Amino acid sequence: MADTLAANDERATAAHGTRCWAWGLAALATLGFAVTAIEFTVAVRADRPGWWAFVQAWLTSEDYSYGRASVVADMYPHYRALIGAMSLHTMLGGTAMALAVLQFVPWLRRRHRRLHRALGALVIVAVIASMAGSLTYLARTPLARIYASPGFGLVLWALALATLAWTGLAVASVRRRDFRSHMGFMALMMANLLTAPMLRVEWALLGMVTPFDMHGTNNCLSCFFGVLATLLLVLFVGRRVIDDLPAR
């Protein structure tokens, strides 16, 4: 009996360690993408592919990443025409994503509450400003000029408005001291931010295994990449974050 309990404890400890490593790598990947999002605006201003485009070209091909149907060839001139809105969106969106990762670290929330609140305030301000840049860009861009298809433009409008809604609900719930709801709404907000790296990872994956150009892969993905990002955040919050918060 004692041997069985010891073996179960060892398996549970090993599984916990594996989950910690997996979520740690996911957090580092998110931070890495946040840096590329900030650098993206610099690349657009300089009329050169950004760091992520270089990585994608290495994984797929230069024609896929820089060719006729790519974001670089199709959208960079328009991005430069609206560089103010794009800079606000991408640079502050990347900053918000990098800071928000820290908000989901349980020990930081438990042991450093003032830091948690200060970072949370910065995240909220950065998200609101980033979505203001996104909505400005979308308002000044006809749906027919959105990358790949007008349908993707509707998806972008929905994501921006939903992100602002989740952020507002997160603020309202923390003011009521409903911390469980606050964490849930912050997770939904973070899931919307994570659609940016999720989409780019899927661009690369489909570029490696399908014959489609980037227009084709984008149209394939625009229906569900947000759902996948949300499901991953729900899994993370349920497994790693809210177990110590009061039941609602």
N, C-alpha and C positions, 0 to 999 in steps of 0.2 A: 504493500500500500504506500509506504513512504517513498519507495523507488518510483512508483507511478506518479505521485504528486510532484516529486523532484523533476521528473522528466517533463511533466506538463508545464511546470514553472520555467524550465529551460526553453521549451518551445515558445511559450508566451513571450519570454524575454527576447528571444531571437526574432520573433515576428515583430515585436515592438521596435527593435533596433532597425530592422529592414524598412519599416514604415517611416521611421525618423530619417533614415538616409534618403529614401525616395522623396519625401516631402522637402528635405533640405536641398536636394538636387533641383527639384521643381522651383523652389524659391530662388536659387542661384540663376537658373535659366530665365526666370522672370526679371531679375535684376539685370541680367545681360541684355535682354530685349529692351528694357527701359533705356539703357545706354544707347542702343541703336536707334530708338525712337527719337531721342534728343539729337543724335548725330544726323538723323535723316534730313532735318531742316537745313543743316549746314551743307549737306550734299546737294540738296535741291538748289540752294543759292549758288553753289559753285558749279552747277550743271554737270555733276558726276554721279555715278551710282553710289548709293549708300552702302554701309558695311553689310547690312543684311542681304542686299542684292548681290554682293560679292560672294557671300556664303551660299546663297541659292544657286548662283551660276556654277559654283564648284560642285554642288550636289546634283545639279541637273545639266544645263548647258548654257552657253552664252546666248544662243538664239532664243531660248526660253525666257531667260532673265532680262535680256536687253533688246530683244527683237521687236518686231512690229506690234505684237499684241501685249507686250510687257507694260508694267506700270511705268518703267523708266522712259520708254519711247512714247507711250500714249498720254501720260498724265503730267510729266515733269513741266512742260511749258505752261500748262494751266495752273499747276501748283505755284510756279514762280509768279504768275499774274496775281495770285491771292496769297502771297507769301506771309503777310501779316497774320491772317486767320490760320493758315497752316502752322506757322511757328507757335502761335498760342496753343493750338490743339496738340501738336506732337510733343513739344518740349515740356509743357506742363502736364500733359497726359503721361509722358514717360516719368516725370518726377513724381506724380501721384502714385503711379504703379510701384515705383521703387520704395516709396515711404509706406505704402499700404501693406506691402509684404511684412514689414515689421509689426504691424498692428495685429497680425494673426499669430504672433509668437506668444504662447501661453505664459511663459515665465516673465516676459516683459510686461504684459498686462497685469499680472498678479503682483509683481515686486516693484514696479516703477510706474505707478499710476499717473503721476504728473507728466512724465515723459509720454506715456500712452495718450493722454488727453491732448498734449501739445502737438504730437505728431498727427493725431486724428484731426485736429483743427487745420493743420497745414494740408492734409490730404483733401479735406472737404473743399477748402478754398481752391486748391489746384484743380480738382475735378470740375468744379463749377466753371472756372476760367477756361479749362480745356474744352468743355462741352460748349461754352459760348463761342470759342473759336471754330468748333466743328459745325455748329448751327449757322454761324456766319458764312462759312465756306459753302455749306449746303444751300443756304438761301440765295447765294450769288452764283450757283452752278445749276443750270437746267438739268433735269433728270436725264435728258439725252446725252449730256456731256459727262455724266458719272461713269467711272471706270467699268467697263465690260457690259453693263446693261442698266436701263432705268430701274429694274427691279432691285438691283443692288443699292441704288440710291434710296429706295424706300426702306430697305433694311438699315441703312446708316441713319436715316431720320429716326427710326424706331429705337435704335440703340442709344443715340444721343439723348432722346427724350426720356427713355427708361432709366438711363444712368442718372439723370437729374432727379427723376422721381424717387429712385432708391436712396439717393443721397439726402433728399429732403425728409423722407420717412425715417432714415437713420438718425438725423438730427432731432426730429420730433420725438422719437422713441427714447433717446438718451436723456432728453430734457424731462421726460416722464419717469426716468430711472427704470425703464423697462429694458434692461441690458440684454436680455435674450433676443428680443425683437431687434434691438440695435445691431447686435452681431449678425443677425440674419440679413438685415437690409444692407449692412456694409459688405457682407459676402456677395450679395446680388450685385451691388455696385462694382465690386472687384471683378466679378465674373464678366460684367460688361466690358471693363477695361481689358480683361484677358482675351477678349475676342480678337484684339489686334495681333498678339503673338500667335494665338491659335490659328488664325487665318493664314499667317505667313508660314507656319510649320506645315499646314495642309497644302498650301501652294507648292512647297518643295516636295512633299511626299507624293502628291499626284503628278507633279512634273517628272518624278523619277519612275513612276509605274504606269503612266497612261500616255497616249499619243497626243493629248490635248495641248493647245497653247494656253497662256495664262488667262485669256478671256474665258476659255472653256472650263478650266479648273475653277475659276472664280464663280462662274454661274452654277457649277455643280455644288459648291460649298456654301453659297450664300443663304441657303435654306436652313442649314443646321449647325453651322459652326458656333453660333451663340448658344444653342441648346447644349452642345457638348461642353462648352466652357462653364455653363451654369451647373451642369451635373457634376463636373469635377470639383467645383467649389463646395457644393452641397456635401459631397463625400468627404472633403477635407475638413469642413467645419464640424460635421457629425462625428468624425473619428478623432480629431486632434484638438479642437478648440473649446466647444461649448459644454463639455462634460462637467465642468466645475461651476457652471452658472446655474442660478436658481430656475426651477421649473416654472413655466408660465401657465 
